[in-house]
Amino acid sequence: MAAPAPRAKCSEAELAAALADVPELCHLLQNDPYLKPYATDFQRRYKKFSHILSDIGENEGGIDKFSRGYESFGIHRCADGGIYCKEWAPGAEGVFLTGEFSGWNPFSYPYKKLDYGKWELYIPPKQNKFVMVPHGSKLKVVITSKSGEILYRISPWAKYVVREGGNVNYDWIHWDPEHPYKFKHSKPKKPRSLRIYESHVGISSHEGKIASYKHFTCNVLPRIKDLGYNCIQLMAIMEHAYYASFGYQVTSFFAASRKGNYLKELIDILDVLHNTVGSVTGTVSHVSENSKYFKITHWEVLRFLLSNIRWWLEEYCFDGFRFDGVTSMLYHHHGIGEGFSGDYNEYFGLQVDEDALVYLMLANHLIHTLYPDSITIAEDVSGMPALCSPISQGGGGFDYRLAMAIPDKWIQILKELKDEDWNMGNIVHTLTNRRHLEKCIAYAESHDQALVGDKTLAFWLMDAEMYTNMSVLAPFTPVIDRGIQLHKMIRLITHALGGEGYLNFMGNEFGHPEWLDFPRKGNNESYHYARRQFHLADDDLLRYKHLSNFDRDMNRLEERCGWLSAPQAYVSEKHEDNKIITFERANLLFIFNFHPSKSFTDYRVGTAFYTFKIVLDSDAAAYGGHQRLDHNTDFFSNPFEHNGRHYSLLVYIPNRVALILQNVDLPN
């Protein structure tokens, strides 16, 4: 972070009061003394959080009960076979239930008005407890306004909505099966290291269609397991009417998108398949581009949002959430036009939407109270201090934040600089520039870089030659050779140096040759680019397999050695002329030679260890390399101080190669 601008100090009395009110604020201020002038801000945020939590306890019986709104709101079958319905419509003159069960008579089943804008309806069963509203039947809520307008609406608590055939509108389907899916496997423990495979079920087939959850379960899950990922981030899970929105414009918050009948089975198999896995769904922040914002301060809105989080944890057994667009929530300016220089004054004061921040604290409190092994990730570009610190310290309570500057840096380098002009110090700074004790998810590219209008790293590196020169039967062209070598190096250094977790978007591990574009008017509703061509990585005659092999072995080595869960790396060298970066992490010595043409014989590398063996070599034949290194060689350091390390060793480092040497003095 840039050096923060000074702020007037808290008085001793103010600091003492803040430390008294926030249980572990002292730990936060010890870790970052620059935050002391803002102690009263953390105090105010924590007190507001505590006050709302106390109000929920006093008025609703606690957050556990408060977050079960889905058990009463919407439509439910009672033990006697009757139907109980409940909605919140504070501006309505009247509320009615209609549907196939009533012959679509709009006014035959009126709701009774309750206090605080709530409405309820009880429909007794037919004889022999036969329900009036059968499973699979279509429904609508009818609302009459004070002006006499009649509106037909889908309940915001609807659990299943579907658009049939060529219909424009979605239908609300009453979902009450006689034999609902029962989970067979328990929730997994939180992984030691988080390796995320970001996925979109709909595009997971090579065919031009919307793929099913069943297809993803049978065809993609085994592939993800083999690649060594232990967490799947499923995008676009909540129902969204416009497929091309990538799930960001949610229309039904309690309904799984695109006929999600097999989503529960997918998650259940996911739990047992990986043993330790966190499944994460996006678009939970409830704000997105071109969308209206929730009024979070309203009691019933808060109930709806917290119940929505609870619903996906309980009903579908998700293990956590990525909160999208957090920057937009945190500030009244929504991050628009803000550069976030690192001046701490940018993160405190009137520009901060503390109501939204407190909601995020409540959400994290709920998630981690219900399921301590759950994972929450904040998509925050601003770098707000303490967002990923515990709530007890006055923080936001997130487990991780996305390191969003890293992919931007790689794209900028590839777009603007020649290989010989890459700045090693700038790369290292971007990869290591994160707050102490606040975990980051590093990634070289995500779905953002895959979308049409941008290019993936593979496309920036190889472009049109990916269509013509990826055959192993043809010699390397300079473009393909450069692209394959740098693709591996960029991903490994991001994985090893950039954070405490790693993320990859589906298909990018093998350099998927096309961007991602959903069917829309602008492309004549084509599905051609809304698919993933996994078969390319399975073809032994194509070089895509080399990138996939490297990604797999990189993840498997991390599973064995645990560098993501180890303390931040010690960087011993970032040599601008030689284009060499070396660092140590988790008893491993990482060596990168980004030079386009220079190889180095007997290159001296500083270390804290003594004996080494090569455990990963990007130049190996299986990864499309040139096989210039002998893996049977043992490397021995000697007590020759170099680059601040007490020992050093001599290594042959070919150009455009990444090496990992493992210290064999200690057990793995």
C-alpha positions, 0 to 999 in steps of 0.5 A: 500500500502507498504511505497513508496521509496523516490524520489527526490523532485520536485523543487518549480518551477516544482511543481508550473508549474505542479499545474498550468497545471493540474487543480485539481492536488492539490486535488490528492497531498493533498489526497496522499502527497507521490505523490508530487515528481511525480508531473511532471509525472502527468503534462506530462501525462495530457499535452499529453492528452490535446494536443491529445484532442486539435489536434482532435478538430483542425483536426477532429472537436472534439472527438464527430465527431472523435469517429463516424468513424463507420458512414463512415468507412465500408459499408453504404446505402446512402439516394439515395439508393447507397452504400458508402464504406470506408477503411483504408489500408495504405500498399495496392496497390489496394482495391476492394469490392466483394461479392454475389452482384457481383458474387464474381468478385474480381475486378469489384468494385475498391476503389479510393485511398485517402490521409493518406492510406484511400480508398473509393467507391461509388456504385450507386443504381439500378433503383427505388433506389434498393440497389446493396448490399442487407441486409444479403448478403455476402461480402469481401474486396479484397486487392492487395499488392505491391508484387502482392498478393491478399488477401480476408478480412473481414472489421474491421468495419464489424457489423455482421459476422457469421460462418455457419455450419462446416465452418472454416472461418467466413463470413461477412454479410451486416447488413442493415435490413429494420426495425432495433431494436428501444430501448424502454427504456431510459438509467438508472442512475448510481447505488448508490452501484454497485453489479455486476453479471458477466455473459457469455451468451453462457454458461447460459443454463444447456444444452451442447450448446451455449445459445442465448441472447434470452435464457439469457433474458428470463431465467437468467435476472429474476434470477439476479433481484431476487438475488439483483444484479443491474449490469450485466457484459457481457463477450465475447460480441465482436465476437471471432472466437475461442469460448474457448478464453472466448472472449479475442481474438477478431476478429471483434470489431464492431460485437456482438458474436454468432449471436447477433440479440437479444442483443439489446432486452436483454439490453433494457429489462435489463434497465427497469427490474432493474431500476438502472443498469449498463451493462458492457462488457469486452475485451475493452482494445484491448490487450490480452494474445497471441494477437498482440498489437494496435499501439495506437499512430497512428491516424487512430488506435486511431479513430478505438478504440475510435469509437469502444467504441462509437459504443457499447455505441450508437448502443447497449446502453451499460452503461460502460465497464470493460477494460481488461488487463490494467496492460499489457497496462500500462507498457512496460514490460506488468507486466510480472515478476513484483511483484509490491511491492508498491514502487511508483517508479514502477508506474513512469518513463520509464517503464510506457507506457504513450501513452497507459495511455493517450489512457485510459484517452481519452477513459474515457473522451469520455465515461464520456462526452457522458454519465456521468452515464456510468461506467468504471472498470480497471482490473489492478493488479499493483495498479497504483496510480491515475488510478481511480482518475479524469482526471482533477487531472492527473488520469486515469479517471476510476470509479473503479478498480478490487481488484484482490488481494482478490480472490488470498488471499482466494484461498491461505488461503484455499490451504495452511492453516488449519482453526485454522491457518487463520490470521485475521489481514492478511485477514483484511489487504487484504480486506482494502488495497486500495487507499483512494478515489479510488474505488474498486470492491471486489470479492471472486471469478470471472470467473478466479477461475471458469476456468478449472485448478483452483477451485471455492471456493465451490470446494476448500471447499467441493470438491467431496462431492458436488456430494454426500452429498448436499441433505437436507435429509441426515445429514451434513457431517463435510466437507459440514457443514464447506464448506457451513458456510465458503462460506457464511462468505467469501462472506459477509466479502468480500462484506462488507469490501473489496471495494465500489462495489461487483462482483460475477460470474454466478452460484458461488453464490450457489456454482456451483459444476463444473469448467468452460471449453469451447469446445476445442481439449483438451476435444474433443470439449465437452460442458459438462462444458460450462454450468450453472446448475441453477436448482440445486439452485431451488431444495428444496431437495439440499443445494445449495438453502441455499447458493443462499438464503444467497447471495440474502438476502446479496445483498438486505440488502446492497440495503437497507443499502448501505454499499458499498457507505458508507465510508470505515469500522472502524475495531475494532477487529481482534483477532487471538486466538478467530478468531473474526473480527468486524467492523462498516460500514453504521450504521451496526455492522459486527461480524465474528467468523471464529473459527472452534470450539469455540463459545463465550457467552457474547463476548464484541464488541466495537461500536459507537452506542447504540441499535441493532437488528440482520438483517442478520445471516448466522446461520439461517435455510434458509441459511443452518445454525444451528439456534443458535441465537434468532432474537427477541433479542434487543442488548443494548450497554453501555458506556464501552470503548472497542477496541477504541470505546466509547460503547460496548455490549455483544453478543453470537457468535457461531463458523463459524457464521457471523452476521450483527446487525443494529443500530436502534437508527437512521432511515434506 
